[in-house]
Amino acid sequence: MPRPPRYAVVLAGGSGSRFWPRSRLRMPKQLLPILGARTMLQETVARLSPLVARDRMRIVTGREHARAVRAQLPGFGSGQLLVEPEGRNTAAAIALAALGVARECDDALITVLPADHAIDDAARFRSDLGFALDVAERTGALVTLGLRPTRPETGYGYVRAGRAVPGTSGRAAWVEAFVEKPDRARAAALLAGGRVLWNSGIFAWRASAILAALRTHLPALVAALERALGRRDPKGLAAAYRRLPAVSIDTGVLERAARVAVVRARFAWADVGSWAALEAFWRTGGNGGNAVRGRALPIDSRGCVVDSPRRLVALVGVDDLVVVDSPDALLVCRKDRAQDVRLVVEELRRRGLERYL
C-alpha cells in the first residue's frame, strides 16, 4: 500500500515587531537574512528538502508580504503561495492550508512550521520531523515536536509529557498538558518537576485529523473558510477573514484535543524571538564577549548585541545592551528588555509615525 504524500506548510506571516528597526511591516524578520546569507524563509525551505518535495510545500503569508515571498522563492507556483487577507493567528492560517491540501489528498501528511526558527543540524531536524510524521500517520494523533529545556525560559510555551506512545521506544509521549509562556518562577518549577519540553511550534498530522479537530473545536472558523473558498472570490475570503477569531492553533485546538502526542526532538533549536536571542549566533572571540554583526568597537563592554552594517558603533563601559542601527532609526535598549521592543512599534503607530513602521 503506498504511503500518503507529505506536505509542508510554512507560516511566513507576522510583522516581527520585536526586531524593529530592522524588521518593518513590508519586510519582517522572516524575510531578512538574520542568521546568514539567506533569509530565514529561504533557510526553512532549504531545510525541508528532501523530506518534503518542493512542489508539495505551501507558504502562508500576508498580502503585504506576498511579492517579497515570490521574489525569494523563484520556481514556486502560484498555488503554493497562500495569501491571507489579514493576519488572524495560526488557527486560521493552518485551516486555510489544510483545506487546500485535503482537496488534493485527504489522507496526506502535513508538517507545519514557522519560517523564523534557527536550527543548527538540518539532517537531524529532518530525521526527527520524519519520525513525527510517521507517528502521526500510524496513530492519527496531532503531533508536536518538543525540545529539552536548558533554562527556565519565559518566552516559550511548555508541554508536559505523559505515558509513552506504544512502538516509539520512548521518543514520543501523549501530552498531559500545555503550559503557556510562564513567569520565571513558574518556568523554574516546571523544569524542577521534570517531564516538560519546550513547545517548538512545529507540528505533524494527517490532513483529515487536523481538519476533524478544527471542525470539533473551531467549527465556525472552518465553515467560514470552506464557504469562502468554495466561491473562489478573493473579496469573499477577505470578508470571511474579517469575522474570523484571532486564535492560535495551540489554544484553539491542541489544548482541547483528545489525542495529542509530543516527539522528543534531538536537534538544537531557537525561536529567534528578539534581538537578545541572536547572542548565541553572532558571538565571536574577537568582539570582547559581545555579539556583533557589522562594525563595532567595544571598550570595557560585555554582553552587548550590536547590529550595524554601515556605521561603526563604539561601546564604552556598558554591558548587556542591544544596539541596532538602521538608515532611519536607532534602537538602544537593555538586553533584558528586548522582548519589549514591540512597545516601540505600538507607540509609533499610536503617534501616527507610519514612516518608521
C-alpha positions in Angstrom: 0.0 0.0 0.0 1.5 3.4 -1.0 2.5 5.8 1.8 0.5 9.0 2.0 2.2 12.1 0.4 4.0 14.5 2.6 3.2 18.2 2.5 4.9 21.1 4.4 3.1 24.3 5.4 5.5 27.2 6.3 3.9 30.0 8.3 5.5 33.2 7.0 3.2 35.9 8.2 3.6 38.3 11.1 5.2 41.7 11.4 8.3 40.7 13.5 7.8 43.8 15.7 10.4 42.7 18.3 13.0 43.1 15.6 12.4 46.7 14.9 14.0 48.8 13.4 15.5 46.1 11.1 12.1 44.4 10.7 9.4 46.5 9.1 5.8 45.9 8.1 6.7 45.2 4.5 9.9 43.3 5.2 9.6 41.5 8.5 12.3 39.4 10.1 11.3 36.1 8.4 12.1 37.8 5.0 15.5 39.1 6.2 19.0 37.5 6.3 19.2 37.5 10.1 21.5 34.5 10.6 23.4 34.2 7.3 23.4 35.0 3.6 19.9 33.5 3.1 16.7 34.8 4.6 15.0 32.9 7.4 12.3 31.8 5.0 14.8 30.6 2.4 16.7 28.7 5.1 13.4 27.0 6.3 12.5 25.9 2.7 16.0 24.5 2.1 16.0 22.7 5.4 12.8 20.8 4.4 14.4 19.2 1.3 14.4 16.3 0.6 12.0 15.3 3.3 9.2 17.1 1.5 9.2 17.6 -2.3 9.4 21.3 -3.2 6.1 21.2 -5.2 4.4 20.0 -2.0 5.5 23.0 0.1 2.9 25.7 0.9 3.8 29.1 2.2 1.2 31.1 4.1 1.8 34.8 4.2 0.1 38.1 4.3 -1.0 40.3 1.4 1.7 42.9 2.2 4.5 40.2 2.0 3.4 38.2 -1.0 5.5 40.0 -3.5 8.7 39.6 -1.4 7.9 35.9 -0.8 7.6 35.3 -4.5 10.9 37.0 -5.2 12.7 34.9 -2.6 11.3 31.6 -3.7 11.6 31.6 -7.5 10.1 28.5 -9.1 7.2 28.2 -6.6 3.9 28.1 -8.4 1.0 30.4 -7.6 -0.9 27.6 -5.9 1.9 27.1 -3.4 1.6 30.7 -2.0 -1.4 31.1 0.2 -2.1 34.8 0.8 -4.2 35.7 3.8 -6.2 38.9 3.5 -5.2 39.8 7.1 -3.4 38.0 10.0 -5.8 36.1 12.2 -3.2 34.0 14.1 -2.2 30.4 13.4 -5.5 28.5 13.6 -6.9 30.4 10.6 -3.6 30.0 8.6 -3.4 26.3 9.3 -7.0 25.7 8.5 -6.6 27.5 5.2 -3.6 25.4 4.2 -5.2 22.1 5.4 -8.3 22.7 3.4 -6.2 23.2 0.3 -4.1 20.1 0.9 -7.1 18.0 1.6 -8.6 18.8 -1.8 -5.5 17.2 -3.3 -5.3 14.3 -0.9 -7.5 13.9 2.2 -5.0 11.3 3.6 -1.9 13.5 3.2 0.5 14.0 6.0 1.2 17.7 6.8 4.0 19.3 8.8 3.5 22.9 9.9 6.4 25.1 10.9 7.2 28.7 11.3 9.6 30.5 8.9 11.7 32.1 11.6 13.3 29.3 13.6 17.1 28.7 13.9 18.1 25.1 13.6 21.7 24.0 13.5 21.6 20.4 12.2 19.3 20.1 9.2 19.9 16.3 8.8 18.9 15.6 12.4 15.9 18.0 12.0 14.6 16.1 9.0 15.1 12.8 10.9 13.1 14.0 13.9 10.4 15.6 11.7 10.2 12.4 9.6 9.7 10.4 12.8 6.9 12.8 13.9 5.2 12.4 10.6 5.4 8.6 11.0 3.8 8.8 14.4 1.0 11.0 13.0 0.5 8.5 10.2 0.4 5.5 12.5 -1.7 6.9 15.4 -3.8 9.5 13.8 -2.8 11.9 16.5 -1.9 15.5 16.3 1.9 15.6 17.0 4.1 18.5 18.2 7.9 18.5 18.4 9.3 19.2 21.9 12.8 20.3 22.8 14.6 19.6 26.0 14.6 22.8 28.0 18.0 24.1 29.1 16.9 27.1 31.2 13.7 28.5 32.8 12.7 30.4 29.6 9.7 32.7 29.9 9.4 33.3 26.1 8.4 29.8 25.2 5.4 27.6 25.9 5.9 24.2 27.5 4.5 20.7 27.0 4.1 18.2 29.9 4.8 14.6 28.5 2.8 11.7 29.9 2.9 8.0 29.1 4.9 6.8 26.1 3.2 6.2 22.7 3.5 2.5 22.1 6.1 1.4 19.5 8.1 4.6 19.7 10.9 3.4 22.1 10.0 6.3 24.4 10.7 9.0 21.8 7.0 10.0 21.7 4.6 10.5 24.6 1.0 11.5 25.0 0.6 15.1 26.0 -0.8 15.7 29.5 -0.9 19.4 29.4 0.2 22.6 27.6 1.6 25.5 29.6 1.5 28.9 28.0 4.5 31.2 28.5 5.1 31.2 32.2 6.8 33.7 34.5 10.3 32.9 35.7 9.2 31.2 38.9 6.7 29.0 37.2 9.2 28.1 34.5 11.8 27.1 37.1 9.2 25.0 38.9 8.3 23.3 35.6 11.9 22.3 35.0 12.3 21.1 38.6 9.3 18.9 38.2 10.7 17.2 35.0 8.7 15.7 32.1 8.4 19.1 30.4 9.6 20.1 27.0 9.7 23.4 25.1 6.8 23.6 22.6 8.6 24.2 19.3 5.5 25.2 17.3 6.5 22.5 14.8 3.6 20.1 14.1 2.8 16.9 12.2 -0.6 15.4 11.4 -2.9 13.9 8.8 -4.9 16.5 6.8 -8.0 14.6 7.9 -7.0 14.6 11.5 -6.3 18.3 11.8 -9.5 19.2 9.9 -11.6 16.9 12.1 -10.1 18.6 15.2 -10.7 22.1 13.8 -14.3 21.2 13.0 -14.8 20.0 16.5 -13.2 22.9 18.4 -13.5 25.8 15.9 -16.4 24.8 13.7 -17.4 28.4 12.7 -13.9 29.2 11.6 -13.7 26.1 9.3 -17.2 26.6 7.9 -16.5 30.3 7.1 -13.3 29.4 5.2 -15.0 26.5 3.3 -17.8 28.8 2.2 -15.3 31.5 1.1 -13.0 29.0 -0.7 -16.0 27.4 -2.4 -16.9 30.7 -4.0 -13.4 31.3 -5.4 -13.8 35.0 -4.7 -10.9 37.0 -3.1 -13.4 39.6 -1.8 -15.4 36.8 -0.2 -12.3 35.4 1.5 -11.4 38.9 2.8 -14.9 39.4 4.2 -14.7 36.0 5.9 -11.3 36.7 7.4 -12.6 39.9 9.0 -15.0 37.9 11.0 -12.7 35.0 12.0 -11.5 34.7 15.6 -7.8 35.5 16.1 -6.8 32.3 17.9 -3.7 30.2 17.9 -3.8 26.5 17.0 -2.4 25.8 20.5 -5.2 27.4 22.5 -7.9 26.8 19.9 -7.3 23.1 19.2 -4.3 21.4 20.7 -5.1 22.2 24.3 -8.6 20.8 23.9 -8.0 17.8 21.6 -8.2 14.3 22.8 -5.2 12.7 21.1 -2.1 14.9 21.0 1.5 13.5 21.2 4.9 15.1 21.6 8.1 13.8 19.9 11.3 14.5 21.8 13.4 16.3 19.2 17.2 16.0 19.3 18.3 19.0 17.2 19.4 22.3 18.6 16.7 24.9 18.2 16.0 28.5 18.9 12.9 30.6 18.4 14.5 33.8 17.3 12.0 36.0 19.1 14.0 39.1 19.9 17.4 40.7 19.4 18.7 39.1 22.6 18.2 35.7 21.1 20.9 36.4 18.5 23.6 36.5 21.1 24.2 32.7 20.6 24.6 33.1 16.8 26.6 36.3 16.5 29.1 36.0 19.4 32.7 35.7 18.2 36.0 35.6 20.1 37.2 38.9 18.6 34.5 41.1 20.0 35.3 41.0 23.7 32.3 38.9 24.7 29.8 40.9 22.6 27.6 39.6 19.7 28.2 41.7 16.7 27.0 41.8 13.1 28.7 44.6 11.2 31.1 47.1 12.8 31.6 47.7 16.5 34.4 48.9 18.8 33.7 47.6 22.3 35.9 49.0 25.1 35.3 47.6 28.6 31.9 46.4 27.4 30.4 42.9 27.7 27.3 41.0 26.7 26.1 43.5 24.2 24.2 42.7 20.9 25.1 45.0 18.1 23.7 45.1 14.5 25.3 47.9 12.5 26.2 47.0 8.9 27.0 50.6 7.8 28.3 52.8 10.7 30.8 52.0 13.4 29.2 51.6 16.9 31.6 52.4 19.8 30.7 50.9 23.2 32.5 52.3 26.3 31.9 50.9 29.7 28.4 49.4 29.0 27.1 45.9 29.5 24.1 43.9 28.3 22.8 46.4 25.8 21.1 45.9 22.4 22.2 48.5 19.7 20.6 48.3 16.2 21.5 51.0 13.7 19.3 51.3 10.5 19.2 54.1 7.9 16.3 56.0 9.6 16.2 54.7 13.2 18.5 53.7 16.0 17.5 51.3 18.8 19.2 51.2 22.2 17.7 49.0 24.9 18.7 46.8 27.8 19.1 43.2 26.7 16.7 42.0 29.4 14.0 44.3 27.8 14.5 43.1 24.3 11.0 41.5 24.3 9.6 45.0 24.8 10.9 46.4 21.6 7.4 45.7 20.3 6.2 48.6 22.5 8.2 51.0 20.3 6.2 49.8 17.3 2.9 50.3 19.2 3.9 53.8 20.3 5.0 54.7 16.7 1.6 53.6 15.5 -0.2 55.5 18.2 1.6 58.7 17.3 0.9 58.2 13.6 4.6 57.8 12.7 3.9 55.2 10.0 7.1 56.1 8.0 9.1 54.3 10.7 6.9 51.2 10.6 
